[in-house]
Amino acid sequence: MSVVVVAILYLLFANAVVAFGVALFWQAKVIFSLFSVSDWDGAPSPSKDLANAHGVNNTFGRFIAGEIFPELRRKWAKAIGYVAVSVLMLFCVFGFLQIAAPEYLP
């Protein structure tokens, strides 16, 4: 029984690591996509950049709202959700096993 419990924990941990890698990939893709469409005029000056709808500071807000790259936003949101569910499942299962069956944990 102990081998099965440890195997399940290792699988959940591997799943969380894979989820983090997938989310990191999509986050990098979002960052590079947003940098490519941003207007860099006045970027060092936040007061000028905030007034520009295509400025660096406003591009992410437009991305979250779905105005630009809606298909990329869906994939990015799914990757973030995958990380949240994977880590939550890992901590819930491990916490439950610590309470219910601590003798099976290493």
Secondary structure as GFF3:
##gff-version 3
##sequence-region A 1 106
A	DSSP	alpha_helix	2	37	.	.	.	ID=ss1
A	DSSP	alpha_helix	46	49	.	.	.	ID=ss2
A	DSSP	alpha_helix	56	65	.	.	.	ID=ss3
A	DSSP	alpha_helix	70	100	.	.	.	ID=ss4
A	DSSP	three_ten_helix	102	104	.	.	.	ID=ss5
###
